[in-house]
């Protein structure tokens, strides 16, 4: 079934975001790209990371972002990744 395959792929990809504290910036961005279009921008008050995430199995598209005042690009990407994980976990069956 296509939904099962998609759920499995999402679970595998989600697993790659585990141990966020040990991922460097490049690793975080590459892993986030598996979920959608990622942007990392230096704003006036700090760094901001944004992802337009597509979840084909659920027929959904969601925008996830970090705070716009993160002190480093890594902090912004890590915060965005944490929110991706939380969002997917909310969609996953218990």
TIVO-2410 file (N, C-alpha, C; in nm, 3 decimals):
# residues 94
REC num residu      c1      c2      c3 atome chaine
REC   1      X   0.084  -0.118   0.000     N      A
REC   1      X   0.000   0.000   0.000    CA      A
REC   1      X   0.088   0.124   0.000     C      A
REC   2      X   0.053   0.226  -0.077     N      A
REC   2      X   0.134   0.347  -0.090    CA      A
REC   2      X   0.146   0.425   0.039     C      A
REC   3      X   0.035   0.429   0.117     N      A
REC   3      X   0.040   0.502   0.243    CA      A
REC   3      X   0.137   0.438   0.341     C      A
REC   4      X   0.142   0.305   0.344     N      A
REC   4      X   0.234   0.235   0.433    CA      A
REC   4      X   0.378   0.264   0.394     C      A
REC   5      X   0.406   0.263   0.263     N      A
REC   5      X   0.541   0.295   0.216    CA      A
REC   5      X   0.578   0.436   0.254     C      A
REC   6      X   0.487   0.529   0.234     N      A
REC   6      X   0.513   0.669   0.266    CA      A
REC   6      X   0.535   0.687   0.416     C      A
REC   7      X   0.452   0.620   0.498     N      A
REC   7      X   0.469   0.627   0.643    CA      A
REC   7      X   0.604   0.571   0.685     C      A
REC   8      X   0.646   0.464   0.621     N      A
REC   8      X   0.775   0.401   0.651    CA      A
REC   8      X   0.889   0.495   0.614     C      A
REC   9      X   0.878   0.557   0.497     N      A
REC   9      X   0.981   0.652   0.453    CA      A
REC   9      X   0.989   0.769   0.550     C      A
REC  10      X   0.873   0.819   0.592     N      A
REC  10      X   0.869   0.930   0.687    CA      A
REC  10      X   0.934   0.889   0.818     C      A
REC  11      X   0.906   0.768   0.866     N      A
REC  11      X   0.964   0.719   0.991    CA      A
REC  11      X   1.116   0.710   0.981     C      A
REC  12      X   1.165   0.660   0.869     N      A
REC  12      X   1.310   0.648   0.849    CA      A
REC  12      X   1.373   0.787   0.844     C      A
REC  13      X   1.311   0.877   0.768     N      A
REC  13      X   1.365   1.012   0.757    CA      A
REC  13      X   1.358   1.084   0.891     C      A
REC  14      X   1.248   1.065   0.964     N      A
REC  14      X   1.233   1.124   1.095    CA      A
REC  14      X   1.342   1.075   1.190     C      A
REC  15      X   1.376   0.950   1.180     N      A
REC  15      X   1.482   0.893   1.264    CA      A
REC  15      X   1.615   0.963   1.241     C      A
REC  16      X   1.637   1.012   1.119     N      A
REC  16      X   1.763   1.081   1.090    CA      A
REC  16      X   1.775   1.214   1.163     C      A
REC  17      X   1.663   1.267   1.211     N      A
REC  17      X   1.667   1.393   1.285    CA      A
REC  17      X   1.690   1.371   1.434     C      A
REC  18      X   1.701   1.245   1.476     N      A
REC  18      X   1.725   1.219   1.618    CA      A
REC  18      X   1.862   1.271   1.658     C      A
REC  19      X   1.882   1.290   1.785     N      A
REC  19      X   2.008   1.342   1.838    CA      A
REC  19      X   2.043   1.477   1.775     C      A
REC  20      X   1.946   1.568   1.777     N      A
REC  20      X   1.965   1.699   1.714    CA      A
REC  20      X   2.085   1.773   1.768     C      A
REC  21      X   2.114   1.757   1.895     N      A
REC  21      X   2.225   1.830   1.955    CA      A
REC  21      X   2.359   1.792   1.896     C      A
REC  22      X   2.367   1.671   1.837     N      A
REC  22      X   2.496   1.627   1.783    CA      A
REC  22      X   2.511   1.658   1.634     C      A
REC  23      X   2.405   1.711   1.571     N      A
REC  23      X   2.412   1.743   1.428    CA      A
REC  23      X   2.472   1.882   1.407     C      A
REC  24      X   2.566   1.891   1.312     N      A
REC  24      X   2.618   2.023   1.276    CA      A
REC  24      X   2.520   2.089   1.179     C      A
REC  25      X   2.544   2.214   1.145     N      A
REC  25      X   2.452   2.290   1.062    CA      A
REC  25      X   2.428   2.224   0.927     C      A
REC  26      X   2.535   2.183   0.861     N      A
REC  26      X   2.519   2.121   0.729    CA      A
REC  26      X   2.434   1.995   0.737     C      A
REC  27      X   2.458   1.910   0.836     N      A
REC  27      X   2.379   1.787   0.852    CA      A
REC  27      X   2.232   1.818   0.877     C      A
REC  28      X   2.206   1.917   0.962     N      A
REC  28      X   2.067   1.955   0.991    CA      A
REC  28      X   1.995   2.000   0.865     C      A
REC  29      X   2.061   2.086   0.786     N      A
REC  29      X   1.997   2.137   0.666    CA      A
REC  29      X   1.971   2.028   0.563     C      A
REC  30      X   2.067   1.938   0.546     N      A
REC  30      X   2.049   1.827   0.452    CA      A
REC  30      X   1.933   1.739   0.497     C      A
REC  31      X   1.926   1.710   0.626     N      A
REC  31      X   1.818   1.625   0.678    CA      A
REC  31      X   1.682   1.695   0.667     C      A
REC  32      X   1.679   1.825   0.692     N      A
REC  32      X   1.554   1.899   0.680    CA      A
REC  32      X   1.504   1.901   0.535     C      A
REC  33      X   1.596   1.905   0.441     N      A
REC  33      X   1.559   1.909   0.299    CA      A
REC  33      X   1.481   1.785   0.257     C      A
REC  34      X   1.495   1.676   0.330     N      A
REC  34      X   1.419   1.554   0.300    CA      A
REC  34      X   1.270   1.575   0.324     C      A
REC  35      X   1.234   1.678   0.401     N      A
REC  35      X   1.095   1.704   0.434    CA      A
REC  35      X   1.032   1.815   0.351     C      A
REC  36      X   1.113   1.896   0.282     N      A
REC  36      X   1.056   2.004   0.203    CA      A
REC  36      X   1.158   2.111   0.171     C      A
REC  37      X   1.107   2.228   0.136     N      A
REC  37      X   1.192   2.341   0.098    CA      A
REC  37      X   1.235   2.416   0.224     C      A
REC  38      X   1.367   2.434   0.239     N      A
REC  38      X   1.422   2.495   0.360    CA      A
REC  38      X   1.487   2.629   0.327     C      A
REC  39      X   1.468   2.724   0.417     N      A
REC  39      X   1.535   2.853   0.405    CA      A
REC  39      X   1.600   2.885   0.539     C      A
REC  40      X   1.720   2.941   0.533     N      A
REC  40      X   1.791   2.985   0.653    CA      A
REC  40      X   1.838   3.128   0.625     C      A
REC  41      X   1.788   3.222   0.704     N      A
REC  41      X   1.810   3.363   0.675    CA      A
REC  41      X   1.855   3.437   0.800     C      A
REC  42      X   1.949   3.531   0.779     N      A
REC  42      X   1.988   3.620   0.889    CA      A
REC  42      X   1.893   3.740   0.887     C      A
REC  43      X   1.820   3.756   0.995     N      A
REC  43      X   1.724   3.866   1.009    CA      A
REC  43      X   1.789   3.977   1.091     C      A
REC  44      X   1.717   4.087   1.108     N      A
REC  44      X   1.768   4.198   1.188    CA      A
REC  44      X   1.801   4.157   1.330     C      A
REC  45      X   1.714   4.074   1.389     N      A
REC  45      X   1.730   4.036   1.530    CA      A
REC  45      X   1.800   3.904   1.552     C      A
REC  46      X   1.832   3.832   1.445     N      A
REC  46      X   1.897   3.702   1.460    CA      A
REC  46      X   1.870   3.613   1.341     C      A
REC  47      X   1.892   3.484   1.360     N      A
REC  47      X   1.875   3.385   1.253    CA      A
REC  47      X   1.737   3.324   1.257     C      A
REC  48      X   1.688   3.287   1.138     N      A
REC  48      X   1.554   3.231   1.120    CA      A
REC  48      X   1.561   3.115   1.022     C      A
REC  49      X   1.498   3.005   1.056     N      A
REC  49      X   1.492   2.889   0.967    CA      A
REC  49      X   1.346   2.856   0.941     C      A
REC  50      X   1.316   2.820   0.817     N      A
REC  50      X   1.179   2.797   0.773    CA      A
REC  50      X   1.176   2.676   0.681     C      A
REC  51      X   1.073   2.595   0.693     N      A
REC  51      X   1.056   2.482   0.601    CA      A
REC  51      X   0.910   2.476   0.558     C      A
REC  52      X   0.889   2.462   0.428     N      A
REC  52      X   0.756   2.436   0.373    CA      A
REC  52      X   0.753   2.286   0.352     C      A
REC  53      X   0.688   2.216   0.444     N      A
REC  53      X   0.694   2.071   0.449    CA      A
REC  53      X   0.571   2.010   0.382     C      A
REC  54      X   0.594   1.908   0.301     N      A
REC  54      X   0.487   1.836   0.234    CA      A
REC  54      X   0.478   1.695   0.292     C      A
REC  55      X   0.359   1.653   0.326     N      A
REC  55      X   0.337   1.518   0.379    CA      A
REC  55      X   0.236   1.451   0.287     C      A
REC  56      X   0.287   1.385   0.185     N      A
REC  56      X   0.202   1.327   0.080    CA      A
REC  56      X   0.100   1.228   0.135     C      A
REC  57      X   0.142   1.144   0.229     N      A
REC  57      X   0.052   1.041   0.282    CA      A
REC  57      X  -0.068   1.102   0.353     C      A
REC  58      X  -0.051   1.219   0.407     N      A
REC  58      X  -0.159   1.285   0.480    CA      A
REC  58      X  -0.229   1.389   0.394     C      A
REC  59      X  -0.178   1.413   0.273     N      A
REC  59      X  -0.237   1.514   0.186    CA      A
REC  59      X  -0.228   1.653   0.244     C      A
REC  60      X  -0.119   1.679   0.312     N      A
REC  60      X  -0.105   1.806   0.383    CA      A
REC  60      X   0.024   1.879   0.345     C      A
REC  61      X   0.020   2.006   0.366     N      A
REC  61      X   0.136   2.091   0.350    CA      A
REC  61      X   0.137   2.184   0.471     C      A
REC  62      X   0.251   2.201   0.532     N      A
REC  62      X   0.258   2.282   0.653    CA      A
REC  62      X   0.386   2.366   0.651     C      A
REC  63      X   0.377   2.484   0.708     N      A
REC  63      X   0.493   2.571   0.720    CA      A
REC  63      X   0.539   2.568   0.865     C      A
REC  64      X   0.667   2.540   0.883     N      A
REC  64      X   0.725   2.532   1.018    CA      A
REC  64      X   0.843   2.628   1.022     C      A
REC  65      X   0.855   2.702   1.130     N      A
REC  65      X   0.966   2.796   1.139    CA      A
REC  65      X   1.019   2.806   1.281     C      A
REC  66      X   1.142   2.853   1.289     N      A
REC  66      X   1.204   2.881   1.418    CA      A
REC  66      X   1.164   3.023   1.458     C      A
REC  67      X   1.204   3.062   1.577     N      A
REC  67      X   1.190   3.202   1.616    CA      A
REC  67      X   1.283   3.282   1.524     C      A
REC  68      X   1.256   3.409   1.504     N      A
REC  68      X   1.339   3.489   1.414    CA      A
REC  68      X   1.455   3.556   1.486     C      A
REC  69      X   1.476   3.518   1.612     N      A
REC  69      X   1.581   3.583   1.691    CA      A
REC  69      X   1.684   3.484   1.744     C      A
REC  70      X   1.704   3.373   1.674     N      A
REC  70      X   1.803   3.274   1.718    CA      A
REC  70      X   1.943   3.335   1.707     C      A
REC  71      X   2.028   3.303   1.802     N      A
REC  71      X   2.160   3.366   1.807    CA      A
REC  71      X   2.258   3.309   1.703     C      A
REC  72      X   2.234   3.187   1.655     N      A
REC  72      X   2.322   3.127   1.553    CA      A
REC  72      X   2.237   3.056   1.447     C      A
REC  73      X   2.295   3.035   1.328     N      A
REC  73      X   2.222   2.959   1.227    CA      A
REC  73      X   2.192   2.816   1.272     C      A
REC  74      X   2.283   2.756   1.346     N      A
REC  74      X   2.263   2.620   1.395    CA      A
REC  74      X   2.145   2.614   1.492     C      A
REC  75      X   2.135   2.711   1.580     N      A
REC  75      X   2.023   2.716   1.675    CA      A
REC  75      X   1.890   2.727   1.600     C      A
REC  76      X   1.885   2.809   1.496     N      A
REC  76      X   1.762   2.825   1.418    CA      A
REC  76      X   1.725   2.695   1.347     C      A
REC  77      X   1.822   2.629   1.285     N      A
REC  77      X   1.797   2.504   1.215    CA      A
REC  77      X   1.756   2.394   1.313     C      A
REC  78      X   1.820   2.389   1.428     N      A
REC  78      X   1.787   2.287   1.529    CA      A
REC  78      X   1.645   2.308   1.582     C      A
REC  79      X   1.608   2.433   1.606     N      A
REC  79      X   1.473   2.463   1.655    CA      A
REC  79      X   1.368   2.424   1.551     C      A
REC  80      X   1.397   2.452   1.425     N      A
REC  80      X   1.306   2.415   1.316    CA      A
REC  80      X   1.294   2.262   1.308     C      A
REC  81      X   1.406   2.192   1.318     N      A
REC  81      X   1.406   2.046   1.313    CA      A
REC  81      X   1.326   1.987   1.429     C      A
REC  82      X   1.340   2.044   1.548     N      A
REC  82      X   1.262   1.997   1.663    CA      A
REC  82      X   1.113   2.011   1.637     C      A
REC  83      X   1.075   2.120   1.572     N      A
REC  83      X   0.934   2.144   1.543    CA      A
REC  83      X   0.883   2.051   1.432     C      A
REC  84      X   0.969   2.015   1.339     N      A
REC  84      X   0.933   1.916   1.237    CA      A
REC  84      X   0.903   1.783   1.306     C      A
REC  85      X   0.991   1.741   1.395     N      A
REC  85      X   0.973   1.615   1.468    CA      A
REC  85      X   0.842   1.618   1.546     C      A
REC  86      X   0.815   1.727   1.619     N      A
REC  86      X   0.692   1.737   1.697    CA      A
REC  86      X   0.568   1.730   1.606     C      A
REC  87      X   0.573   1.796   1.492     N      A
REC  87      X   0.459   1.797   1.401    CA      A
REC  87      X   0.432   1.658   1.346     C      A
REC  88      X   0.536   1.589   1.304     N      A
REC  88      X   0.518   1.454   1.249    CA      A
REC  88      X   0.470   1.358   1.356     C      A
REC  89      X   0.520   1.372   1.477     N      A
REC  89      X   0.475   1.285   1.586    CA      A
REC  89      X   0.327   1.306   1.616     C      A
REC  90      X   0.278   1.428   1.600     N      A
REC  90      X   0.136   1.454   1.622    CA      A
REC  90      X   0.051   1.384   1.516     C      A
REC  91      X   0.103   1.370   1.395     N      A
REC  91      X   0.030   1.305   1.285    CA      A
REC  91      X   0.039   1.154   1.290     C      A
REC  92      X   0.140   1.103   1.358     N      A
REC  92      X   0.162   0.957   1.360    CA      A
REC  92      X   0.063   0.889   1.452     C      A
REC  93      X   0.022   0.767   1.416     N      A
REC  93      X  -0.069   0.693   1.504    CA      A
REC  93      X  -0.001   0.661   1.637     C      A
REC  94      X  -0.078   0.659   1.740     N      A
REC  94      X  -0.022   0.635   1.876    CA      A
REC  94      X   0.021   0.491   1.891     C      A
***
